[in-house]
């Protein structure tokens, strides 16, 4: 289980190209504009200006997803959190929106449309929450 990280991006909303470039940076651990541009252009059906990659990297830095360091004659970007940490933050935000509905009857109304796998997942989550509640009460 990945705990919620201390660092949180200022803006969780990402466009498709931002998401693609962030995934490339996660795969490479650190990346230059050239690394990312070359990776994207390895698909013969893709076209993307070098400057567009730079713009997106700067935007991801401003949003708090990446940091940029100058190394010798080039800039190198690296993620401020892992892909798993980002997934945990996004899941947490979605859970908060779900809980904001606030009415259990509305949430329960979807029960009839769930498949067996979803019901099993909800049961597992419920068991985990009960175990946490029990640990807190005993602690």
Secondary structure, DSSP 8 states (H G I E B T S, - for coil): -----S---S-----HHHHHHHHHHHHHSEE-HHHHHHHHHTSTT----HHHHHHHHHHHHHTTSEEEEEETTEEEEEESS-HHHHHHHHHHHHHHHHHTT--HHHHHTTGGG--HHHHHHHHHHHHHHHHHHHHHHH-
